[in-house]
């Protein structure tokens, strides 16, 4: 017997927004992996392709949460912006903005999950917020020059 959550439709809508956002991340990170050039190409390409795989996992998990709630995930995909800025630092700044946006969406889901009293969705949200915060930290460290300790981008997320 399924317990009906008071804000089930809002939860499904937010989870669908996550699916769409993360699917856009798959495309974004795959594209970035094509556009990396220079001495550090191989490890950076690997990092972007790993990020693409992880965002697909995040989209899959959100879709499973939607169907767990009795919803139907859409076939939509989030916004894809081609800036034609292929300098590695610019690509990393775009990645940072994408990850920060993702944290905001997961925070919204956490708020809705807390309102619904859904421990499952609360734990899911917290885990993803933590993972995204680690991505933000990684990107921030890649944006720093060797020897710099100070954050390159100030963020409240980590």
Backbone bond lengths (Angstrom), bond angles and torsions (degrees), N, CA, C in turn:
res aa  C-N    CA-C-N  psi(-1)  N-CA   C-N-CA  omega(-1)  CA-C   N-CA-C  phi
1 X - - - 1.456 - - 1.520 109.63 -
2 X 1.310 116.99 126.19 1.453 122.54 -179.02 1.515 110.21 -88.65
3 X 1.330 115.81 132.50 1.458 120.81 175.09 1.522 108.15 -84.41
4 X 1.305 116.71 130.47 1.460 121.04 -178.83 1.526 110.05 -81.61
5 X 1.304 116.43 125.51 1.461 121.47 178.07 1.526 108.69 -83.51
6 X 1.328 117.32 142.60 1.465 119.26 -176.52 1.534 113.47 -64.22
7 X 1.324 117.83 -28.71 1.464 121.24 -177.99 1.531 111.15 -118.72
8 X 1.317 116.13 36.85 1.466 123.16 -175.57 1.527 112.38 -52.60
9 X 1.318 117.91 -46.19 1.471 121.07 -178.37 1.524 111.20 -64.44
10 X 1.328 117.56 -39.87 1.466 120.33 177.02 1.526 110.92 -63.59
11 X 1.318 116.00 -41.29 1.463 120.62 178.01 1.526 110.68 -61.75
12 X 1.315 116.61 -44.67 1.463 120.77 179.55 1.529 110.33 -62.87
13 X 1.328 116.98 -43.64 1.472 120.34 178.59 1.521 111.27 -60.32
14 X 1.344 116.96 -43.47 1.469 120.66 -179.30 1.525 109.97 -67.50
15 X 1.319 117.47 -41.29 1.465 120.72 177.33 1.528 110.67 -63.34
16 X 1.326 117.71 -37.77 1.457 120.39 177.93 1.527 110.33 -67.14
17 X 1.322 116.96 -35.91 1.470 120.29 174.83 1.529 109.64 -61.91
18 X 1.321 116.68 -38.22 1.465 120.88 177.27 1.523 110.63 -64.77
19 X 1.337 116.90 -45.84 1.475 120.02 178.24 1.524 109.21 -54.91
20 X 1.311 116.76 -49.18 1.459 120.82 -177.35 1.527 112.08 -64.37
21 X 1.324 116.32 -42.49 1.468 120.86 178.60 1.524 110.76 -61.72
22 X 1.315 116.38 -47.56 1.466 120.38 -177.05 1.531 111.38 -68.15
23 X 1.339 118.39 -36.84 1.466 119.97 176.46 1.531 110.68 -63.99
24 X 1.317 116.55 -37.52 1.465 119.33 174.88 1.529 109.91 -63.08
25 X 1.328 116.57 -34.63 1.460 120.62 177.46 1.516 112.54 -64.04
26 X 1.330 116.57 -36.41 1.463 120.23 177.41 1.526 109.40 -59.52
27 X 1.324 116.19 -47.85 1.461 121.11 -179.66 1.528 110.18 -65.53
28 X 1.316 115.62 -46.68 1.470 121.45 -178.09 1.525 110.79 -58.57
29 X 1.326 117.82 -52.43 1.465 120.93 -176.11 1.526 112.25 -68.31
30 X 1.323 116.82 -33.32 1.459 119.43 176.06 1.529 109.58 -65.73
31 X 1.322 116.61 -45.10 1.468 120.68 177.69 1.530 110.71 -59.98
32 X 1.320 116.46 -46.76 1.467 119.14 179.45 1.524 110.80 -57.60
33 X 1.331 117.23 -37.91 1.466 119.68 -178.49 1.531 111.18 -63.08
34 X 1.321 117.14 -27.93 1.461 120.31 177.75 1.527 111.90 -74.09
35 X 1.328 116.18 -28.37 1.458 121.34 -168.53 1.532 114.25 -99.44
36 X 1.306 117.81 10.45 1.466 121.24 178.64 1.522 109.04 -89.36
37 X 1.334 115.18 128.69 1.458 121.67 178.38 1.529 108.81 -132.77
38 X 1.286 116.76 158.99 1.459 121.24 175.04 1.514 111.83 114.20
39 X 1.332 114.66 -175.99 1.455 121.99 -174.02 1.530 114.01 -58.86
40 X 1.296 116.99 -36.43 1.473 119.59 -175.71 1.529 112.48 -96.22
41 X 1.328 117.27 19.41 1.459 121.67 -176.29 1.518 113.96 -53.19
42 X 1.322 118.31 -50.66 1.471 120.70 -171.37 1.522 112.47 -60.81
43 X 1.332 120.88 -51.47 1.476 117.45 179.62 1.528 113.63 -67.31
44 X 1.325 117.28 -32.58 1.467 119.69 -179.82 1.529 110.14 -71.41
45 X 1.327 117.46 -41.68 1.469 121.03 175.77 1.529 109.35 -58.71
46 X 1.323 116.76 -45.46 1.468 120.35 177.76 1.526 111.20 -59.16
47 X 1.327 116.44 -41.07 1.470 120.32 -179.56 1.535 110.02 -63.43
48 X 1.340 117.18 -45.59 1.468 119.96 -179.84 1.533 111.42 -65.59
49 X 1.306 117.80 -39.67 1.469 119.62 179.94 1.527 110.80 -69.01
50 X 1.313 117.04 -35.44 1.460 120.59 174.01 1.533 110.44 -64.23
51 X 1.334 115.87 -41.18 1.469 120.33 177.54 1.527 110.54 -62.58
52 X 1.341 117.48 -38.77 1.474 121.24 178.05 1.525 110.13 -62.39
53 X 1.317 116.66 -43.21 1.467 120.88 178.91 1.524 110.54 -63.52
54 X 1.327 116.24 -43.03 1.469 119.66 -179.53 1.524 111.51 -66.66
55 X 1.332 118.37 -38.61 1.460 119.03 178.78 1.531 111.09 -66.66
56 X 1.332 116.88 -32.77 1.464 119.31 174.57 1.531 110.23 -64.58
57 X 1.317 116.87 -39.84 1.470 120.40 175.88 1.522 110.38 -61.55
58 X 1.332 117.08 -42.43 1.470 120.40 178.95 1.532 111.11 -62.79
59 X 1.323 116.79 -41.70 1.473 120.55 177.95 1.521 110.47 -62.99
60 X 1.317 116.18 -41.89 1.467 121.28 179.81 1.526 110.73 -62.89
61 X 1.319 116.64 -45.08 1.470 119.99 179.29 1.523 111.21 -61.84
62 X 1.326 117.00 -42.35 1.467 119.88 179.56 1.529 110.48 -64.91
63 X 1.326 117.02 -40.23 1.466 120.40 176.91 1.516 111.54 -61.95
64 X 1.323 116.65 -39.75 1.471 120.46 177.01 1.526 110.99 -64.84
65 X 1.324 117.20 -36.71 1.474 120.15 177.28 1.531 110.18 -65.35
66 X 1.322 116.10 -38.73 1.474 119.88 178.58 1.525 109.88 -60.65
67 X 1.329 116.62 -48.52 1.463 118.51 -178.46 1.523 111.84 -69.99
68 X 1.336 117.26 -28.47 1.461 120.91 174.36 1.538 109.75 -59.97
69 X 1.343 115.26 -36.83 1.469 120.78 -179.61 1.527 112.76 -84.13
70 X 1.339 116.57 1.48 1.459 120.50 179.26 1.512 113.31 85.53
71 X 1.335 116.75 17.05 1.458 120.89 -179.78 1.520 111.75 -97.23
72 X 1.312 114.57 -179.42 1.460 122.95 -177.52 1.524 108.10 -128.57
73 X 1.346 117.96 109.08 1.465 119.70 179.45 1.527 111.11 -62.27
74 X 1.322 115.57 140.57 1.465 119.39 178.65 1.525 110.00 -77.84
75 X 1.303 115.80 171.26 1.461 121.74 174.96 1.529 110.89 -97.51
76 X 1.322 116.78 13.02 1.460 120.96 -178.10 1.519 112.41 -73.40
77 X 1.299 114.14 162.25 1.457 121.78 175.42 1.521 107.34 -134.02
78 X 1.305 115.68 145.46 1.461 120.60 -178.27 1.513 112.44 -66.43
79 X 1.304 114.90 177.86 1.451 122.83 -177.72 1.529 111.64 -62.47
80 X 1.307 114.69 134.22 1.463 121.63 175.28 1.521 107.77 -118.66
81 X 1.308 115.59 118.80 1.453 121.03 -176.96 1.516 108.65 -116.37
82 X 1.304 116.97 119.95 1.468 121.60 175.98 1.515 107.22 -100.04
83 X 1.311 116.11 108.58 1.462 120.41 -177.53 1.524 112.00 -91.53
84 X 1.312 116.35 -13.24 1.462 122.11 -176.08 1.522 111.80 61.11
85 X 1.327 116.04 21.70 1.462 122.16 174.16 1.521 106.67 -98.27
86 X 1.324 117.22 103.18 1.448 119.03 -173.54 1.519 113.84 -110.47
87 X 1.315 116.38 15.80 1.453 120.90 169.76 1.529 107.40 -68.55
88 X 1.316 118.05 137.58 1.462 119.89 -174.70 1.522 112.03 -57.60
89 X 1.324 118.15 -40.69 1.466 120.09 179.64 1.525 110.93 -62.73
90 X 1.325 116.82 -39.69 1.471 119.98 179.21 1.532 110.90 -67.12
91 X 1.317 116.39 -41.44 1.464 120.42 176.92 1.530 109.94 -60.79
92 X 1.312 116.98 -41.03 1.470 120.53 178.99 1.527 111.33 -66.96
93 X 1.337 117.47 -38.05 1.474 119.45 176.89 1.529 110.63 -64.95
94 X 1.340 117.27 -39.94 1.474 120.28 175.85 1.531 110.31 -63.04
95 X 1.314 116.13 -39.50 1.472 120.80 178.03 1.523 110.39 -63.65
96 X 1.321 115.94 -41.19 1.468 120.88 178.55 1.530 109.92 -59.98
97 X 1.324 116.96 -47.28 1.471 120.47 -179.95 1.523 110.51 -60.83
98 X 1.322 117.19 -41.23 1.464 121.91 178.41 1.530 110.64 -61.31
99 X 1.319 117.33 -45.14 1.470 121.45 -178.97 1.531 111.44 -67.33
100 X 1.319 117.17 -40.48 1.473 120.81 178.14 1.530 109.67 -62.73
101 X 1.336 116.56 -41.68 1.469 120.67 176.59 1.532 110.17 -60.80
102 X 1.321 116.76 -41.34 1.462 120.69 178.51 1.519 112.47 -61.31
103 X 1.333 116.81 -42.49 1.466 120.22 178.66 1.523 110.02 -60.52
104 X 1.321 116.97 -41.23 1.472 120.38 179.68 1.532 110.64 -60.81
105 X 1.313 116.86 -41.02 1.472 120.20 179.86 1.533 109.87 -66.52
106 X 1.328 116.84 -43.71 1.468 119.83 178.44 1.527 111.45 -65.29
107 X 1.333 117.74 -34.22 1.476 120.24 175.92 1.531 110.50 -64.79
108 X 1.338 116.12 -40.61 1.476 119.67 176.20 1.530 110.25 -60.35
109 X 1.339 116.13 -42.71 1.463 119.89 178.47 1.523 110.46 -62.77
110 X 1.325 117.00 -41.44 1.469 120.38 178.89 1.525 110.61 -59.10
111 X 1.319 116.92 -43.84 1.465 120.55 178.54 1.528 110.80 -60.20
112 X 1.332 116.41 -46.25 1.468 120.45 179.02 1.527 111.12 -63.72
113 X 1.334 117.00 -39.89 1.469 121.22 -179.82 1.529 110.51 -65.16
114 X 1.329 116.37 -40.44 1.472 120.12 177.76 1.523 110.28 -63.82
115 X 1.325 117.20 -41.90 1.461 121.22 178.18 1.521 111.30 -62.26
116 X 1.326 116.00 -36.03 1.466 121.00 -179.15 1.521 111.98 -80.24
117 X 1.338 116.55 -17.55 1.464 119.91 -176.22 1.523 112.33 74.09
118 X 1.332 116.66 28.60 1.462 121.16 -179.43 1.519 110.40 -95.80
119 X 1.325 115.40 100.76 1.472 120.35 179.16 1.525 109.96 -60.83
120 X 1.315 117.52 -39.10 1.465 121.05 -179.65 1.524 110.64 -58.00
121 X 1.317 117.33 -49.75 1.461 120.77 -179.27 1.529 111.97 -71.92
122 X 1.330 117.47 -31.66 1.467 119.97 175.45 1.521 110.30 -63.40
123 X 1.310 116.90 -48.19 1.469 120.87 -179.01 1.526 110.85 -64.85
124 X 1.310 116.69 -41.42 1.461 121.40 176.46 1.533 109.73 -57.95
125 X 1.323 116.94 -49.23 1.468 121.90 -178.79 1.517 111.35 -60.38
126 X 1.314 116.36 -47.65 1.474 120.53 -179.58 1.531 111.36 -60.80
127 X 1.321 116.63 -42.52 1.473 120.35 -179.79 1.521 110.43 -61.77
128 X 1.338 116.54 -43.22 1.463 119.45 -178.54 1.522 111.81 -72.03
129 X 1.322 117.88 -36.41 1.473 120.46 175.37 1.528 109.00 -59.74
130 X 1.308 116.86 -43.97 1.462 121.29 179.35 1.532 111.04 -62.92
131 X 1.325 117.11 -45.98 1.466 120.24 179.41 1.528 111.51 -62.06
132 X 1.321 116.58 -43.29 1.463 120.02 179.98 1.525 110.93 -66.46
133 X 1.326 116.85 -36.01 1.469 120.29 176.91 1.525 110.68 -62.48
134 X 1.320 116.76 -36.46 1.463 120.16 177.08 1.530 110.69 -67.74
135 X 1.325 117.42 -36.66 1.473 120.27 176.21 1.526 110.05 -63.58
136 X 1.326 115.62 -42.70 1.467 120.11 178.65 1.524 109.63 -60.38
137 X 1.318 116.53 -42.38 1.464 120.56 178.41 1.527 111.06 -62.74
138 X 1.332 116.96 -43.17 1.469 120.32 178.38 1.529 111.05 -60.89
139 X 1.320 116.28 -45.69 1.461 120.09 -179.00 1.527 109.83 -63.95
140 X 1.326 116.10 -43.11 1.460 120.32 178.51 1.528 110.46 -57.76
141 X 1.313 116.92 -43.16 1.467 120.33 179.99 1.522 111.28 -66.90
142 X 1.338 117.85 -34.68 1.460 120.20 177.68 1.526 111.41 -69.61
143 X 1.324 117.24 -27.00 1.458 120.87 179.11 1.534 112.69 -78.51
144 X 1.316 117.81 -15.61 1.466 121.10 -179.91 1.521 110.56 -79.09
145 X 1.305 114.77 151.63 1.461 120.58 173.11 1.532 108.22 -79.94
146 X 1.327 117.38 149.72 1.470 119.17 177.36 1.531 111.05 -51.34
147 X 1.301 115.26 131.94 1.460 121.58 -179.79 1.515 114.65 93.67
148 X 1.336 118.27 -16.41 1.467 120.99 178.35 1.515 109.52 -77.64
149 X 1.303 115.99 132.78 1.459 120.85 179.27 1.527 110.05 -104.52
150 X 1.319 116.59 -32.95 1.468 122.32 -178.08 1.520 110.42 -63.73
151 X 1.338 116.97 141.84 1.462 121.43 178.16 1.536 110.25 -55.81
152 X 1.321 115.65 139.81 1.468 120.53 176.34 1.518 110.24 -76.90
153 X 1.319 116.49 -37.17 1.457 122.91 -178.32 1.518 107.34 -126.93
154 X 1.297 117.09 122.01 1.458 120.59 178.99 1.522 109.27 -75.29
155 X 1.337 114.84 127.93 1.461 119.48 -177.71 1.508 108.79 -145.90
156 X 1.315 116.53 142.07 1.462 120.98 177.56 1.528 111.39 -86.46
157 X 1.320 116.72 -6.41 1.451 121.11 -171.59 1.519 114.62 -65.10
158 X 1.356 119.63 -53.11 1.458 117.84 -175.78 1.498 110.84 -60.89
